[in-house]
Amino acid sequence: MIGGVRDRVTEALLKYEKAKVVLEVALSITEEKGRGEVGDFDYKTLVERLRERGYNFDPKMILRSLEKDYAVIETSYKSSNQHWWKFVDLEAVKETLGKEEEPEVMLIRAQAHSLNLDELERKLRFLAGRGLRTEADRMLFRKIAFSDLPLLVELHRRAVQYEETQYIVTKVMRILTLATKIATMGNAKDDGKGHREDEGETENNNADGIRLLHGQDTF
């Protein structure tokens, strides 16, 4: 194999038209998740992110060539249902692609990371599955609705403008959709006799009436 990583990346880009987008998406996954012990990026997430950007091709052939022919990436973990790679020289790949991100894109990525979108989605899926049964459930949802969701709406407004942050747009929309589902669920509780009572019959429910996607409340 001739030349350094920069030269090999250049050769791969010349041979494969789609190599650039594959490497760009792989880099974005690495930047979002960090360089973990298992690897920098995995096949499943790479395919998902490509589809989010409107690409429907299978990157297997390009990945195989980037590893076997050009030694730009190497397998870091492989099982029956997972395949992870790491970059041989991450900085060299970035420099070769000329990927100088706009400061706004870098800021959006950092803010999305600070909001821990995956954990927020996990909490909302839990609430969507069980409903707002207890006062603790309602307090948690109220906190998310008024503290986290306004930040997400603002993040969405900015992220939607850049191709590099479309994966953030997708995550935010999943979270907002879940939150809307929870807000419109009928809040009911057991009356102790095996019956379900509408929460509105026993307490003022106005505090939970939130128009999530429009950033308005009904207080």
C-alpha positions in Angstrom: 0.0 0.0 0.0 1.6 3.3 -1.2 1.5 6.6 0.6 0.1 7.9 3.8 -3.5 8.0 4.8 -4.1 11.4 3.1 -2.9 10.0 -0.2 -5.0 6.8 0.2 -8.2 8.8 1.0 -7.6 10.9 -2.1 -7.2 7.7 -4.2 -10.5 6.3 -2.8 -12.3 9.5 -3.5 -11.1 9.4 -7.1 -12.3 5.8 -7.6 -15.6 5.9 -5.7 -18.0 8.8 -6.2 -19.9 7.9 -3.1 -16.8 7.5 -0.9 -16.9 11.1 0.2 -20.4 11.0 1.6 -19.7 7.7 3.3 -16.6 9.2 5.0 -18.5 12.4 5.8 -21.3 10.6 7.5 -18.9 8.3 9.3 -17.1 11.3 10.6 -20.3 12.9 11.8 -21.2 9.8 13.8 -17.7 9.8 15.3 -18.0 13.5 16.2 -21.5 13.0 17.7 -20.8 9.9 19.8 -17.1 10.3 20.5 -14.4 7.7 19.9 -15.6 4.7 22.0 -13.8 1.5 22.9 -15.9 -0.5 20.5 -15.1 1.8 17.5 -15.8 5.1 15.8 -18.9 4.2 13.8 -21.0 1.1 13.0 -22.8 -0.1 9.9 -26.4 0.2 11.2 -26.0 3.8 12.2 -24.1 4.7 9.0 -27.0 3.4 6.9 -29.6 5.2 9.0 -27.7 8.5 8.6 -27.2 8.1 4.9 -31.0 7.5 4.5 -31.7 10.6 6.6 -29.6 12.6 4.1 -31.6 11.1 1.2 -29.1 8.3 0.1 -30.5 4.8 -0.3 -27.4 2.9 -1.5 -25.7 0.1 0.5 -22.2 1.3 1.6 -20.8 -2.2 2.2 -18.7 -2.3 -1.0 -17.2 1.1 -0.3 -16.5 0.3 3.4 -14.8 -3.0 2.4 -12.6 -1.1 -0.1 -11.8 1.6 2.4 -10.6 -1.1 4.7 -9.0 -3.7 2.5 -7.7 -1.6 -0.4 -6.9 1.7 1.1 -6.4 1.1 4.9 -8.4 4.2 5.8 -10.5 2.4 8.3 -10.2 -0.9 10.1 -12.7 -3.3 11.8 -12.7 -2.7 15.6 -15.6 -5.1 16.5 -17.7 -7.6 14.6 -20.4 -10.0 15.6 -23.4 -11.7 13.9 -25.4 -8.5 14.0 -22.9 -5.7 14.5 -19.9 -4.3 12.6 -17.8 -1.4 13.9 -14.9 0.4 12.4 -12.4 3.0 13.6 -10.4 5.5 11.5 -6.7 4.7 11.1 -6.0 8.4 11.2 -9.0 10.5 12.0 -7.4 13.9 11.6 -5.9 12.9 8.2 -9.3 12.0 6.9 -10.8 15.3 8.1 -8.1 17.3 6.5 -8.3 15.4 3.2 -12.0 15.9 3.0 -11.5 19.6 3.7 -14.2 19.3 6.3 -14.0 22.7 8.0 -17.4 22.9 9.6 -19.1 26.2 10.0 -19.1 27.5 13.6 -22.9 27.4 13.8 -22.8 23.6 12.8 -20.2 23.0 15.5 -22.4 24.9 18.1 -25.5 22.9 17.1 -23.7 19.6 17.6 -22.3 20.7 21.0 -25.7 21.9 22.2 -27.5 18.7 21.0 -24.9 16.6 22.8 -25.4 18.6 26.0 -29.1 18.0 25.9 -28.6 14.2 25.9 -31.3 13.6 23.4 -31.2 9.8 23.7 -31.8 9.9 27.4 -34.7 12.4 26.9 -36.3 10.1 24.3 -35.9 7.2 26.7 -37.8 9.0 29.5 -40.6 10.0 27.1 -41.0 6.5 25.8 -41.3 5.3 29.3 -44.0 7.9 30.1 -45.8 7.2 26.8 -45.9 3.5 27.6 -47.4 3.9 31.1 -49.2 7.2 31.0 -49.0 10.0 33.6 -50.2 7.8 36.4 -48.7 9.6 39.4 -47.9 13.1 40.5 -44.2 12.3 40.0 -45.0 11.4 36.3 -46.8 14.6 35.8 -44.0 16.7 37.4 -41.4 15.0 35.3 -43.4 15.6 32.1 -44.0 19.2 33.1 -40.3 19.8 33.7 -39.5 18.3 30.3 -42.2 20.3 28.5 -41.1 23.6 30.0 -37.4 23.2 30.5 -36.2 20.9 27.7 -38.7 21.1 24.8 -38.3 24.9 24.2 -34.6 24.3 23.8 -35.3 21.5 21.4 -37.6 23.6 19.3 -34.9 26.3 19.0 -32.3 23.7 18.2 -34.6 22.2 15.5 -35.1 25.7 13.9 -31.3 26.1 13.4 -30.4 22.4 12.7 -32.9 22.1 9.8 -30.8 24.6 7.9 -27.8 22.4 7.6 -27.4 19.0 5.9 -24.7 18.0 8.5 -27.3 18.3 11.3 -30.3 16.6 9.8 -29.8 13.6 12.1 -30.4 16.1 15.0 -33.6 17.3 13.3 -34.8 13.7 13.1 -34.1 13.0 16.8 -35.8 16.2 17.9 -38.9 15.4 15.9 -39.1 12.0 17.4 -39.0 13.6 20.9 -41.6 16.2 20.1 -43.9 13.6 18.6 -43.6 11.5 21.8 -44.2 14.5 23.9 -47.3 15.4 21.9 -48.6 11.9 22.3 -48.2 12.0 26.1 -49.9 15.4 26.3 -52.9 14.2 24.5 -53.3 10.9 26.3 -56.3 10.7 28.6 -54.9 10.9 32.1 -56.8 8.4 34.2 -56.3 6.9 37.6 -57.8 4.0 39.5 -60.5 5.0 42.0 -59.7 2.0 44.2 -62.7 0.0 43.1 -61.2 -1.3 39.8 -62.6 1.6 37.8 -60.7 4.3 36.0 -61.5 7.9 36.6 -60.7 10.7 34.3 -58.1 12.9 36.0 -60.1 16.0 35.1 -62.9 14.9 37.4 -60.8 14.9 40.5 -58.3 17.8 39.9 -57.7 20.8 37.8 -55.8 19.4 34.8 -55.2 22.7 33.1 -51.6 22.8 34.2 -50.9 19.8 32.0 -52.6 21.2 28.9 -49.6 22.0 26.8 -49.4 22.7 23.1 -46.0 21.3 22.7 -45.2 21.8 19.0 -46.3 25.5 19.1 -44.5 26.5 22.3 -47.7 27.7 23.9 -49.4 26.8 27.1 -52.9 27.0 28.4 -52.2 28.5 31.8 
